[in-house]
Structures are given as structure tokens and as C-alpha cells.
Amino acid sequence: MSVRPRFACSAAPRRLPLLLATALLLGSSLPAISAPRALAAQDHAAVVGLREDYLAASYWIDRLTQPDALILDRAAIAAQNAKMRSLDPSIHDLRAIPATLKRDWVRAQIEGLAGAPTRTLYGEDGQPVAAEVIAATLASRHLDGIAASAPARHGLVVHRADLRTFPTTLRVFNSAGDTDIDRWQESALFPGDAVVVLHESADGQWYFVASERYQAWVEKKHIGIGDAATVFGYGQGQDYRIITGATARTVHTPEEPRVSNLQLDMGVKVPVLANWPAAQNINGQQSHAHWVIQLPVRNDDGSLALVPALLPRSADTSADYLPLTGRNLLTQAFKFLGERYGWGHSYDTRDCSGFVSEIYRSFGILLPRNTSSQGISPALDRLAFDAGSTSAQRQQAVAGLQPGDLVYIPGHVMMTIGTADGLTWMIHDTNGGSFLGLDGKRVSAQLNGVSVTPLEPMLASDTATYVDRMTNIQRIRNTGKQ
């Protein structure tokens, strides 16, 4: 996902001259790398260049020379995360938020997320959202009700929760009839995520929260408020499980609906109650076939509690973060293949930047939330492109891509999986995708999910390819390590 840039960046990246962004804003065209390959009759599922065997992680793993070589070990990942927290302004240190919140600072955080809409927005009924509805939504932020000073409150997320631009569930869209991308959907938080509550909405049903990677509005029902020690200590013990499937779910339990059939997404870390007595049932079920985990819940008074829950041993989980190897990178990415695209983590799925974030999170690696931050992060090994970057420079960069490398074009990110048939291949979560069809005209494929496509033939417009529009390549590995 890419939203409005919210942070300035003072990175000093490797650069291939001047500003691509300027060229895009001015509408200037860049020279094409080469005539892109067109769709052929034998291409699988009418996707340019695709072969059916390319849809298996094993195909790409078999092409690696050292699939099980460590790219970064645990110490290097810890150092990388420390660098990310130190250098990247889109990452928030929740422990550094003052215990007493001041009005001007809180207001600046809320207004920094979004101001009044400047274009017409449409509702699910296809009609323009009325001016009075917009005004009421803005007023619901209750900015005049921010106290001159107030104590910071800490909480844990108890259920996967939408992060919203404004304190409302109203879905809004850029055009009538196009109801897939809700422009007031920002992101999502996951069970166990720590937050600091900065403010409440006028109706008392929403919190404006700071999480490690984002600040936005979340429904109060998804947050349990507790003391800072409990919140920051959650999941910090020696026994835990990492969700390594695309998703996993706790068992259905009518006895404790707060932890029943709860979705846990890739990379979520849940503490294990390793010493739970084997003969002691949990929520009406004996636990020998499960991991006994501890999950946060919200009490009726809004307070936080931690309760036991059952996670089936058959679920795709691990006792620790996975080793960062080429084999594991490809395996994790392909677990999402075919999942529906969900802007801002809509539909209980994810978007392009969420997709790559969750892959790397299963290795314990922290990435910024949005493409606008990921692509320019000073904490990664960045190669930048701009209007002065030549076709030869772009081709050279594409030729040097390695599995796991992240390729950015405006508003989108893709993960490299390898080369085949003279093309560089990507796996990415996309709501679009276009290329030349059998008749030589541009085909809008509407892939609308996690897809495998070649890089070079993909079109950003009728006259420019994705390679023409590359803004950044980010590499997550030791510099110079292959």
C-alpha cells in the first residue's frame, strides 16, 4: 500500500541521477527499455510469459545455487532491526512517547494523518458523499476536546483491527461504482500489537493510536488498556510460536468467544504457556493436540486481560522466526499465492507492501508499512532511480536482481523470485497489471491478488514499462553478500 508521504527522509542512497518523481509529476516520458514482450498463445492463464510450473515455489527454489545458505543470521537481523528503528522516521518508538501527552503534539499527530478531503468521494451507493457527512466525520475527531495534558494510555490489540483515516467505518471511493479501494482504509493491526492511545473520538467509540509502524484511528472495541509493563512485556518470554502460514486460527470455543476462531496472520508472535497442566482443559477442550497460547482480550470495562487459548498443532507455525534463506523466502511468499488483494489490509487480506512486510516478518525482520516509506528507507540497501537514469542503468540493475529483492514503482512493490525464459520474475500483490495482448494492444489483466508475473513486459502505461518507472530497489542482506 502507498499513501501520502508522512515523513521526510534524509537518507543518502546509492543513486542513479536526478528525480524520477519530478518527471512523473510533470508528465514527461522516459525512454522505453525495449519493446516489451507481448502475450503469446501458449502463455498460461493469459498472463504474458507465464508457464504453469512457475506457480510453484519449488520451481524457483530448484534454480537457486545455495537455497539453504543464510542471508542474515539472527544477530544480523537484530542489528538490521535496530538500524531500522534508529534511522527510519516511519518507525515509532512507543516507549519514547511521553507519559504525559500535550495538546499541541497530539493534535499535530492527528492532523498529520489527513486533512479535509479535497476531491469528491463516493459512497458504496455510487453517490457523492455529502458535504455534511464529510464535515461530521472531521468533527468526530474531537480536536477541540484534546486536553491540555493527559496521561498516555497503553494497550494491546485483541483482534485484527482496521486502521482508519478518520473515526468512521464509512467506506469511500474515488469514483462511482468502484468500491474496491476504500480511501479511508489505512492499514491493520494484529492481535498482540502494542499501541499508545493518544485521543478518543467524540462518540467515545474510537481511539487514535500510535503503533510501531503507523498512527491512525481504530475502533475502541479492539483495544484492551493495561499498564505499560504488561503491554510491552507481552510476548517477550522464551516460549512462543510464530505464525508461518499465510494465516492461522485459534480453535472455535463458545466458552470464550473473545479468543474463538481468531485470525493470526503471518509473522504474528504469540506466547506459549509451556507449563500448562496437560490434564487441565481450556474452554471445554483438552489441550494435547494444541499449543496453549496466551492472548490479550478486552474486558467489559475496556481493561486488558491475558487468557489461555488453543492453537492447533496442525497450524503452520514455528517455535522461532524462520531462518532467512532463499528457500524460505520463496516458500513464504508462495503461501499467499492467489489471495485477494486488499487495499490497506482490507478483506482480512493485505496489499502489496503488507504482502512483503508479512513475508519478512516471518523471519523477524521489521519493514515500514507503506511503499512510500519502504522504498526510501535509509535502513536498507537502497538503489534509487530518477529521470536521469538511463535505459542501460535500469537494465543493469534488473540483471543484478536477486530473489528477495524488492522492486518499487510509484505506489507498488514487488518481490523478485528469479529469472526464467530470458525474463526476471516477480511475485506481488496487485490490484492491476497490464501488458501487450495477442493483438499488440494493452491488456488490463485485473490480477487483483497475489500473482506471478515477469517484470520486463509489465506496462505502467501505454508507453512505459514497469522498468521505465522503477523508483527504487531495496535489498535486505549483508552488503555484497550473494
Secondary structure, DSSP 4 states (H G I P E B T S, - for coil): ------S------EEESS-HHHHHHHT-----SSPPPPP-TTSGGG-TT--GGGGSHHHHHTT-SSTTSEEE-HHHHHHHHHHHHHH-TTS--GGGS-SEEEHHHHHHHHHHH--S--S--B-TTSSBPPHHHHHHHHHTT-GGG--SEEE-EEEEE-S-EEEESSS-----BSSTT--SS-TTEEEEE-TT-EEEEEEE-TTSSEEEEE-SS-EEEEEGGGEEEE-HHHHHHTT-SS-EEEE-SSEEEPPP-TT-GGGSS-EEETT-EEEB-TT--TTS-BTTB--TTEEEEEEEEE-TTSBEEEEEEEEETTSSEESSPPPEEHHHHHHHHHTTTTPBB-GGGGGGSB-HHHHHHHHHHTTT----SSHHHHTT-TTSEEEEE-TT--HHHHHHHHHT--TT-EEEETTEEEEEEEEETTEEEEEEEES--EEE-TTSSEEE----EEEEEESTT-BSSSS-BTTTT--EEEE-S-TT--
